[in-house]
Amino acid sequence: MVFLVAALMLLGVVLGTVAHAPLGVTATVAAVIAVWLGIFAIRERQGRRRRTSAN
């Protein structure tokens, strides 16, 4: 997941409007995305455990 965030950030720096944003803004947005993906992954894992144990 961290690799995905890093790859998207690198792609944004090379190709997108992120190249025009300050590095601090880019790093902050990348951190927010990483946290969001982490929370999503945790919720998905917990949801699967609940469904599996109920069957």
RABEL-V109521 format. One record per helix or strand of 2 or more residues. SS is the DSSP state (hx for helix, st for strand). FROM is the first residue (numbers start at 0). TO is the last residue. Records with the same first field share a line. If there is no record, write none. Layout:
BEGIN
SS->FROM-TO  FROM-TO
END
This chain:
BEGIN
hx->1-14  16-19  22-53
END
